Amino acid sequence: MHERYHNREQYFNEQAYTTEKYVIPYIQQIFKIHPDLVVAEIGCGEAGNLKPFLDLGCTCVGIDLEEVKIENGKKFFENHPNKNRLTLIAEDIYKVNPDSLPKFDLVIMRDTIEHIPNQENFLAQLKKFLKPDAKVFFAFPPWRMPFGGHQQICESKYLRLLPYFHLLPNFIYKGLLKAFGESEAKIKNLSEIRETGISIHEFKSFVNNNGYKIDKETCFLINPNYEIKFKLKQRVLPSILNIPHLRDFYVTTYYCIISIK
């Protein structure tokens, strides 16, 4: 499983699989996907989540800070029949001129909001890119879930499998990472994730504070993406366990669709 974080083409294909099988049907319950849409992904990596939309003929825009991932994405799409409908941009979203792009009908943010600093400011900035009736899809692991610290990217095979240790006090957390041989670069990366981790309650507060409304939300006990990763069947959180704040400790991913009020 650890190989998927180094084999970027495998990761790309896994993203495309989950988005086609689970994300698009989820969105289609309230928003029709058709070729006339402009679909964007912010924090797109190699843009695997955009592939199913490009397959459908949508105009797609992917934006990511890491140039190497954007270049990988261009290679992965070089033989796609609709590649002329795809634009991949290596840039900070805060530095992208909204007038340089068509307004978006749909934005996909799958496993990215928990990496973005100042999420409330980001949601305010995002409005500049949206059509008035646009939808934004989010999927993210709550910070307090068993692997909310993204410890699965650790080099140590023990830390990869150790749940909840990212919730320890910071000095103990960093001490464990060092003790198990994680590099300074990896510790820095994991510490940044620690700083930007977000709870469901925080996310909903940011949404409301920025003039959005929630159109649809679902908590998953078993993440739909775990099918391709672990061969597990998705499972929605039973209503009896859907307890605010407490649910963050066992919800493995939160799906949400928002729009401007």
C-alpha positions in Angstrom: 0.0 0.0 0.0 2.9 2.3 0.8 4.0 2.1 -2.9 1.0 4.1 -4.0 2.5 7.3 -2.5 5.7 6.8 -4.6 4.1 5.4 -7.8 2.3 8.4 -9.0 0.6 6.7 -12.0 -0.9 4.1 -9.7 -2.1 6.9 -7.4 -3.5 8.7 -10.5 -5.4 5.6 -11.5 -6.8 5.0 -8.0 -8.1 8.6 -7.9 -9.8 8.2 -11.2 -11.4 4.9 -10.1 -12.9 6.3 -6.9 -14.1 9.5 -8.5 -15.8 7.6 -11.4 -17.4 5.0 -9.1 -18.3 7.0 -6.1 -17.8 10.8 -6.4 -19.6 11.4 -9.6 -22.7 9.3 -8.6 -22.7 11.2 -5.3 -22.7 14.6 -7.0 -25.3 13.5 -9.6 -27.8 13.0 -6.9 -28.2 16.7 -6.7 -26.3 18.1 -9.7 -26.3 16.8 -13.3 -22.9 16.2 -14.9 -22.8 16.9 -18.6 -20.2 17.9 -21.2 -21.0 21.6 -21.1 -19.7 22.0 -17.6 -16.4 23.6 -16.6 -15.0 21.4 -13.8 -12.0 22.4 -11.7 -9.8 20.6 -9.2 -7.7 22.7 -6.8 -4.8 20.8 -5.3 -5.2 18.4 -8.1 -1.8 16.6 -8.0 -1.7 14.7 -11.3 -5.4 15.4 -11.8 -6.6 11.8 -11.5 -9.9 13.0 -10.1 -10.5 15.0 -13.3 -10.1 12.1 -15.6 -13.6 10.8 -15.3 -15.0 14.3 -16.0 -12.7 14.6 -19.0 -13.9 11.2 -20.2 -17.4 12.7 -20.2 -16.3 15.6 -22.3 -16.3 18.3 -19.6 -13.9 21.2 -19.8 -11.4 20.6 -17.0 -8.9 22.8 -15.1 -6.4 21.5 -12.6 -4.4 23.7 -10.3 -1.6 22.5 -8.0 1.4 24.1 -6.3 3.8 21.3 -7.3 5.1 21.7 -10.8 6.4 18.1 -10.9 2.9 16.7 -10.3 1.5 19.0 -13.0 4.1 17.7 -15.5 3.3 14.1 -14.5 -0.3 14.8 -15.1 0.4 16.2 -18.6 2.2 13.0 -19.4 -0.6 10.8 -18.1 -3.1 12.7 -20.3 -1.0 13.1 -23.4 -2.9 10.3 -25.3 -6.4 11.2 -23.9 -8.9 11.9 -26.8 -10.2 15.0 -24.9 -6.8 16.4 -23.8 -7.5 19.7 -25.6 -10.3 20.3 -23.1 -7.8 20.0 -20.1 -5.7 22.8 -18.6 -3.2 22.0 -15.9 -1.7 24.9 -14.0 1.3 24.8 -11.6 0.5 27.8 -9.3 -0.6 28.9 -5.9 -4.4 29.4 -6.1 -4.0 32.7 -4.4 -1.8 33.9 -7.3 -4.1 32.7 -10.1 -6.1 35.6 -11.7 -9.8 34.5 -11.6 -10.4 36.5 -14.8 -7.8 34.4 -16.6 -10.0 31.3 -16.5 -13.6 30.5 -17.3 -15.9 30.5 -14.3 -16.3 27.1 -12.7 -19.6 25.1 -12.6 -18.1 22.5 -10.3 -15.0 22.3 -8.1 -13.6 19.1 -6.8 -11.6 19.1 -3.6 -10.9 15.5 -2.6 -8.4 15.0 0.2 -7.0 18.6 -0.2 -8.7 21.0 2.2 -6.9 19.4 5.1 -3.6 20.5 3.6 -4.5 24.1 2.9 -3.5 26.8 5.5 -6.2 29.4 6.4 -9.1 27.4 5.1 -11.6 30.1 6.0 -9.7 32.6 3.8 -9.5 30.0 1.1 -13.3 29.5 0.9 -13.6 33.3 0.6 -11.1 33.3 -2.3 -12.8 30.4 -4.0 -15.9 32.4 -4.6 -14.1 34.5 -7.2 -13.8 31.5 -9.5 -17.4 30.2 -9.2 -20.5 30.7 -11.3 -23.4 31.9 -9.1 -25.0 28.4 -9.2 -21.8 26.4 -8.9 -21.3 23.5 -6.6 -18.2 22.5 -4.7 -17.5 18.9 -3.6 -15.3 18.2 -0.6 -14.0 15.0 0.8 -11.6 14.9 3.6 -10.6 12.9 6.7 -11.4 14.6 10.0 -8.2 15.4 11.8 -9.0 13.2 14.8 -9.8 10.0 12.8 -7.3 7.1 13.3 -5.0 8.2 10.5 -5.9 11.9 10.3 -2.2 12.7 10.6 -1.5 11.0 7.3 1.0 8.7 9.1 0.5 6.2 6.3 3.1 8.1 4.4 5.7 7.4 7.1 8.7 5.4 6.0 8.5 3.4 9.3 6.3 0.4 8.8 5.3 0.6 12.4 4.3 4.2 12.4 2.3 3.7 9.2 0.0 1.3 11.1 -0.1 3.2 14.4 -3.5 5.0 14.8 -4.1 8.2 16.7 -0.5 8.9 17.6 -0.7 12.2 15.7 -3.0 13.4 18.5 -0.2 13.3 21.1 1.4 16.5 22.3 3.6 18.0 19.6 7.0 17.3 21.3 6.1 13.7 21.9 4.8 13.3 18.3 8.0 14.7 16.8 10.1 12.7 19.2 8.4 9.5 18.0 9.0 10.4 14.3 12.6 11.1 15.0 13.0 7.9 17.1 11.7 5.8 14.3 14.0 7.3 11.7 11.8 9.7 9.8 13.7 12.3 7.8 13.6 16.0 8.6 11.7 16.6 5.4 9.1 14.0 6.3 8.7 15.4 9.8 8.3 18.9 8.3 5.6 17.6 6.0 3.7 15.8 8.7 4.0 18.8 11.0 2.4 21.0 8.3 -0.4 18.5 8.1 -0.8 18.7 11.9 -1.1 22.5 11.6 -3.8 22.4 8.9 -5.8 19.4 10.0 -9.5 20.2 10.2 -12.6 18.9 12.0 -16.1 18.5 10.5 -17.3 21.2 12.9 -14.6 23.6 11.9 -15.3 23.0 8.2 -19.0 23.6 8.6 -18.3 26.8 10.5 -16.0 28.1 7.7 -18.7 27.2 5.2 -21.4 29.1 7.0 -19.1 32.1 7.8 -18.3 32.6 4.1 -21.9 32.6 2.9 -22.2 29.1 1.6 -24.8 26.5 2.3 -24.5 22.7 2.6 -26.5 21.0 -0.1 -25.6 17.4 0.8 -23.3 15.8 3.4 -22.4 12.2 4.4 -20.1 10.8 7.0 -18.5 7.5 6.1 -17.4 4.9 8.6 -15.5 3.2 5.8 -14.2 5.5 3.1 -15.3 4.7 -0.4 -11.6 5.0 -1.5 -10.8 2.0 0.8 -12.2 -0.3 -1.9 -9.3 0.4 -4.2 -6.8 0.7 -1.3 -7.9 -2.2 1.0 -10.7 -4.0 -0.9 -13.2 -2.9 1.8 -16.8 -2.0 1.0 -17.8 1.6 1.7 -20.1 2.1 4.7 -22.0 5.2 5.7 -21.8 6.1 9.4 -24.9 4.7 11.3 -27.1 7.5 12.5 -26.7 6.4 16.1 -22.9 7.1 15.9 -23.3 10.4 14.1 -22.5 12.4 17.2 -21.0 15.9 16.7 -17.3 16.2 17.8 -17.2 12.5 18.8 -17.7 11.3 15.3 -14.4 12.9 14.2 -12.6 10.0 16.0 -14.1 7.3 13.8 -15.4 8.9 10.6 -12.8 8.0 7.9 -14.0 10.6 5.4 -16.6 13.3 5.2 -18.3 14.0 1.8 -20.0 17.4 1.4 -21.4 19.5 -1.5 -21.8 23.3 -0.9 -23.0 26.2 -3.0 -23.3 30.0 -2.6 -26.3 31.1 -0.6 
